[in-house]
Amino acid sequence: GWERHVNRFNWVSNAEARGHISRGVTPPMTGSMTANIHRLAIDAQLTTEIFGALCPAMPDRALDLADLPIRTTADGHAIHAAQFYVLLYSLATQIDPALSGRDQAIWLCATARRYLPNTSKAADIVDFVLADFQENPDPTDWERTRGRIHDRYQLHAAENGFEYRGWTESSINFACGVMALLYGGLDYRRTVQIGAMSGWDSDNATATLGGLIGLTLGMDGLRAQFPG
C-alpha cells in the first residue's frame, strides 16, 4: 500500500519510513528506534485514528488494528499519543449525551488516559493538560494552558526531564490537541479555532479533533452548527 500510494508530499517520519520501504525494510522496523531518526515526530498520530472509528466501543480491538500502522512511523511515547487518538474515536459512541460538552471532553480524556502507561511522556501530557484545565478559574482561557505547555515541554523541557525536538514533534502537538479538546468542549467551531491558533504543527490535531467531533455529532448534528 505504501509503495503504491505514498509517493508524494511526504515529510519527517513518513518520509523516513517510505525511504526504508524502498530499500526493502518492512514495518514495524521502519518506525523503530534503530531505523527512524524521526520516530518521535507527529506523523503516526495524523492518520491512524480511523481505526478507532472502525471499532466503535471496542477500544482494545481498535488498538490491535492500529498497532502496525502506528509502528510504521513511530516508537516510544509517539506510539502512545497516536493510540490516545485511536481510543478517542473508538470511545466516541459511548459518550453520555446527558453530560455537558465540558464533561464529555473530560470523560473522553480520562477514559482514554487509562490505556496509556504511566511512565510515558504522553501520559504526563494528558495528566498535565487535564489538571491545568480543571484548575483554571476561567474555562475560556485556553491561552493560559497553552503558555504552560510551552514552558513545560519546550522552554524548560530539560528541567522537567524532557527533550523538545522541534515544531513537528509528537509531544508539543499532542499537548495542544488535548488542550483543544478540553477547552473546545466538543463544540466544533471552538475546538477547531483553538486547535488552529495553538501554534506548532497546528493543522494536524485540529483535523483529528474535527473528525472526532463530526463522529460524535453525526452529519445532521454537524450541519446544525453551521446554520444557513
N, C-alpha and C positions, 0 to 999 in steps of 0.2 A: 504493500500500500504506500509506504513512504517513497519507494523508488519510482512508483508510477505517478504519484500526486504531489509530493512535497519537493518541488524543484525550483521555486521562485520565492522571493521575499522571505527568506529565512534569516533569522538573526540569533545571536547568542547561543544558548544551549541547543536550540533546534538546529542551527547551522552546524554546530559541532557534531551532533548526533547524526545528521544527514551525511556529513563527510565520512564518519566512521562506517555508516551503512554502505557507502560507495566502495569502501575498502574491504567489505565482507564481514564487518563486525555486526553482531546482531544484538537487539535488546534482550535483557536489561543492561548488558555491558556498555552499551552506548551512552548510558546516563550515569555510569558508576564513577566513584571517586578516582579510580585508577585511569580512566579513559577520558573523562569530560571535565575540562577546567571550569566550565560554566554550569556545573551541576546544581549549584545553589542559586541560580537565576530564576526568574519568574515563569519560565516557559511552561512547565508542566501544569501550572495552575490556571492556564488560559483556555484549555480545551477539554480537559478530562472530566469536568463536572457533568457532562452529558450522561455519563454512566449512572449518576445518581438519578437523573430523570428517567432513565430506562428501568430503574429499580425502585419504584415508589414504595415507601415504608419498608424497604428491605436494605438497610444500610450496610449490613455485612456482605450481602451479595453485591451491592454496588462497589464496595471497596475491593472485592475479589476481582470483578470485571475490570476495574480501573487500574489494577496494580501494575500490569505490564506496560500499558500506555504511559502511566506516570513515570515509571522507572526507565522508560526510553530516554528521557531527558533530565531526570532528577535523581538526587541522592540526599541523604541526611534530612534536615528539617524542611527542605523544599518538598520532599515527599509528603510530609505531614500537612503542610499548607495546602497542597493540592487535594489531599484526602479530605480536609476540612470542607472544601467547597463541594466535593462529591457528596459528602454527608448532608450538607445543607439542601442540596437538590433532592436527595432521597427522602429527607425528613419533611419536605415542603408540604406533602399531602397530609401530614399528621398535625399541622398547626391547628390549635383551638381557635375557631373563628370568634369565640366569645371574648378572647383576650384583646386588649388594646394593641395597636401596632408596635408600641414600645415593648410590651411584654411578650409579644410574638417574637420580636427580634432577639430579646434576651433568652427566651426559651430555645430558639434555634442555636444560638451561640453556646449556651450552657450544655445542651444535649450533644451537639457535635464535639464539643471540647472533651467529653468523657472518653472519646475514642483515641485521643492523642496521648502519646507517652509523656509523662510529667517532666521528663528530662529534656524534652525537645524545646528548641528555641520557639517553634511555632506555638507550643503550649504556653510559654512565657508571654508571648504576644497576645494571645486571646485573653489570658488572665489579666494582663496589664491594661489592655484597652477596655475590657469589660468593667474592671474595677474603677478606672478613671471616669468612664461614662456614668456609672451608678453613683459616684461620689460628686459629680458635677452638679452644683446647685442650679445651673442654667441648662436645661435639656436641649437647648438650641445651639449652645456654644461649642460646636464641633472643633472650632479652631484651637480651643484650649487643649483638647486631646491631641490634635494634630501637632501642636508645638511640643507636647511631651513625647510623642512618638519620635519626632526629630531629635530631641535631646537624648533620649534613651538609646535609640538604635542607630543614630548617625553621629551626632555631635560628640557624645560621650559614650560611644559604643564600647570602647576598650575598658573604660572604668566600670562598666556594667557586665563585663565578661563576654562581650560580643565583638564581632567584626563587621563593619559596614563595607559592602562590596560594590557599591555604586547604584545608580538610579534604576537599573534593571534587575536588581537582586530580588529574591523571593521575599525576604523578611519585611523590608520597609513598605513594600506594596501590599503585602498580606495584612500588615497592621492597618493600612488605610482602608482596605476592604472591610475588615471587621468594624472599623470606626464608621464607615459609611452605612453599613447595615444597621448598626445600633442607632445612630443619630437619625437615619432616614426613617426608621420605624416602619419599614415595608411600604412606605409611600414612594411610588415610582419616581415622580418628579424630584422630590427632595433627596432621595438616595442617589440618583444619577447626578444631581447638582453637586452634592458633597463629594462624591467619588471623583468627578471630573476636576473639581477645584483643589483636590488634596495634594496634587503635585506628584513628582517622580514619574513612574510609568502608568499614569493615571487612567488611561483608556481601558486598561485590562480588567482590573477589579470592577470598574464601572460596568463594563459589558457583562461580566459574570453576575453581578447583583441585579442588573436589569433583567437578565434571563431568569434569575431566581424569582423575582417579584412577578414577572409575567407568568411563571409556572404556578405561583400561589394564587394569583388573581384569576387566571383564565383569560381568554380573549375578551369576553364581554366586560370583565372587571377592569382590564387594562384600557379598553376603549372608553370606559366610563370616566377615567382620569383625564381624558382629553376631549371634553365635550365640544362638538362642532368641528 
